[in-house]
Amino acid sequence: MFPERLSRLMQLFARLPGVGEKTAQRYCLYLATEGGELSRQLGEELLAAASSVGPCQRCGNLAEADGEGQLVCAVCRDHRRDPSLLCVVARVQDLLAIERSGAMRGRYLVLGRLLSPLDGIGPEKLPLPALLQRIAEDGVREVIVATPPSVDGEATALLLARELSAVSVRVSRIASGVPHGGDLEFADQITLGRALDGRRSMGS
Amino acid sequence: MFPERLSRLMQLFARLPGVGEKTAQRYCLYLATEGGELSRQLGEELLAAASSVGPCQRCGNLAEADGEGQLVCAVCRDHRRDPSLLCVVARVQDLLAIERSGAMRGRYLVLGRLLSPLDGIGPEKLPLPALLQRIAEDGVREVIVATPPSVDGEATALLLARELSAVSVRVSRIASGVPHGGDLEFADQITLGRALDGRRSMGS
């Protein structure tokens, strides 16, 4: 019923996260009836991105290849960043969220995954050698572990703290507690427990 | 914060229907971290579709160009279709829905728009000459007006009936009423009114 070319396009769209058959069909119909200009631009940008965008070779953040084909991201290029402060995150999305907060003045390392024994992801699948190398090369003094406050995220944080105990580096963990604007009434027990555990002295 | 190339890609994705900034960013992050294979395939298919897919030159349905660059859709190519039965629809999506039902054995004409005086769409913006030409060329005996049962859809149907009154062709309108599996209790007044108006004799 659909031209074959559009069916193929639809199947490719359906591989994007959160896109089902209906949504993919909607995109294809829109593109096919819109005149071809958006299809052309999107096609060209996708091909360009496929050949020039990839993970930063230093930290794993998104990067665009420079003239010499080197993939170094904007954070690693930024010389105003404090190289002695290294923030370890699970995913690029987490790095972007921290960058949006503007609260991190150091650099990053993207693990790409969390420790998850049930899924067969043991310590050997985490980039620990790369982390140790970064610490040695950049003279890192503090590693901030910003993995999520989930079971896997906490397990990964504990593993990193243990692995780094032999290195002379401070290891810290981001705070977990009631979020800004959050309601204590609706906070879950674990969050409240952590908020109490992580309490800070307010006065003199 | 994002590589420039990905920002451009994100803006293009955000032009797809129902895609906002967050969704566009999600697609880009997925594509950028997935290795480039999907980006490449999607890019190539989009470029191919942009140059070969477009509206059928006979009916306005989606079509893929043949070897000679002619855009004729699968329905218009299908010689088993009854050329004397012509179904007029507003959009390609409506044509596809009718095709899915399998209940139409004739051919189509996609208007592309409905009469909408408030939006400045008057009778002169509807492809009435093309409709008259199709009727004459194909020896159409019945025109089924399958515009939606909305204000604009009904106005368009009335206009078509009036314009075709001078031509020796039967003009019919798809039935409007309570949908299959629908609940009378929750049907709106207009739908129930139409269901009663359009009642059919059951017995001898």
Chai-1 contact restraints between the chains, C-beta under 6 A:
chainA,res_idxA,chainB,res_idxB,connection_type,confidence,min_distance_angstrom,max_distance_angstrom,comment,restraint_id
A,M1,B,E99,contact,1.0,0.0,6.0,A-B,restraint_1
A,P3,B,V53,contact,1.0,0.0,6.0,A-B,restraint_2
A,P3,B,L62,contact,1.0,0.0,6.0,A-B,restraint_3
A,P3,B,E64,contact,1.0,0.0,6.0,A-B,restraint_4
A,R5,B,A49,contact,1.0,0.0,6.0,A-B,restraint_5
A,R5,B,V53,contact,1.0,0.0,6.0,A-B,restraint_6
A,R5,B,E64,contact,1.0,0.0,6.0,A-B,restraint_7
A,L6,B,V53,contact,1.0,0.0,6.0,A-B,restraint_8
A,R8,B,E45,contact,1.0,0.0,6.0,A-B,restraint_9
A,L9,B,E45,contact,1.0,0.0,6.0,A-B,restraint_10
A,L9,B,A49,contact,1.0,0.0,6.0,A-B,restraint_11
A,L12,B,Q41,contact,1.0,0.0,6.0,A-B,restraint_12
A,L12,B,L42,contact,1.0,0.0,6.0,A-B,restraint_13
A,L12,B,E45,contact,1.0,0.0,6.0,A-B,restraint_14
A,R15,B,L38,contact,1.0,0.0,6.0,A-B,restraint_15
A,L16,B,Y27,contact,1.0,0.0,6.0,A-B,restraint_16
A,P17,B,R26,contact,1.0,0.0,6.0,A-B,restraint_17
A,P17,B,Y30,contact,1.0,0.0,6.0,A-B,restraint_18
A,R26,B,P17,contact,1.0,0.0,6.0,A-B,restraint_19
A,Y27,B,L16,contact,1.0,0.0,6.0,A-B,restraint_20
A,Y30,B,P17,contact,1.0,0.0,6.0,A-B,restraint_21
A,A32,B,V53,contact,1.0,0.0,6.0,A-B,restraint_22
A,A32,B,L62,contact,1.0,0.0,6.0,A-B,restraint_23
A,G36,B,A50,contact,1.0,0.0,6.0,A-B,restraint_24
A,L38,B,R15,contact,1.0,0.0,6.0,A-B,restraint_25
A,S39,B,L46,contact,1.0,0.0,6.0,A-B,restraint_26
A,S39,B,A49,contact,1.0,0.0,6.0,A-B,restraint_27
A,S39,B,A50,contact,1.0,0.0,6.0,A-B,restraint_28
A,R40,B,A50,contact,1.0,0.0,6.0,A-B,restraint_29
A,Q41,B,L12,contact,1.0,0.0,6.0,A-B,restraint_30
A,L42,B,L12,contact,1.0,0.0,6.0,A-B,restraint_31
A,L42,B,L46,contact,1.0,0.0,6.0,A-B,restraint_32
A,G43,B,G43,contact,1.0,0.0,6.0,A-B,restraint_33
A,G43,B,L46,contact,1.0,0.0,6.0,A-B,restraint_34
A,G43,B,L47,contact,1.0,0.0,6.0,A-B,restraint_35
A,E45,B,R8,contact,1.0,0.0,6.0,A-B,restraint_36
A,E45,B,L9,contact,1.0,0.0,6.0,A-B,restraint_37
A,E45,B,L12,contact,1.0,0.0,6.0,A-B,restraint_38
A,L46,B,S39,contact,1.0,0.0,6.0,A-B,restraint_39
A,L46,B,L42,contact,1.0,0.0,6.0,A-B,restraint_40
A,L46,B,G43,contact,1.0,0.0,6.0,A-B,restraint_41
A,L47,B,G43,contact,1.0,0.0,6.0,A-B,restraint_42
A,A49,B,R5,contact,1.0,0.0,6.0,A-B,restraint_43
A,A49,B,L9,contact,1.0,0.0,6.0,A-B,restraint_44
A,A49,B,S39,contact,1.0,0.0,6.0,A-B,restraint_45
A,A50,B,G36,contact,1.0,0.0,6.0,A-B,restraint_46
A,A50,B,S39,contact,1.0,0.0,6.0,A-B,restraint_47
A,A50,B,R40,contact,1.0,0.0,6.0,A-B,restraint_48
A,V53,B,P3,contact,1.0,0.0,6.0,A-B,restraint_49
A,V53,B,R5,contact,1.0,0.0,6.0,A-B,restraint_50
A,V53,B,L6,contact,1.0,0.0,6.0,A-B,restraint_51
A,V53,B,A32,contact,1.0,0.0,6.0,A-B,restraint_52
A,L62,B,P3,contact,1.0,0.0,6.0,A-B,restraint_53
A,L62,B,A32,contact,1.0,0.0,6.0,A-B,restraint_54
A,E64,B,P3,contact,1.0,0.0,6.0,A-B,restraint_55
A,E64,B,R5,contact,1.0,0.0,6.0,A-B,restraint_56
A,E99,B,M1,contact,1.0,0.0,6.0,A-B,restraint_57
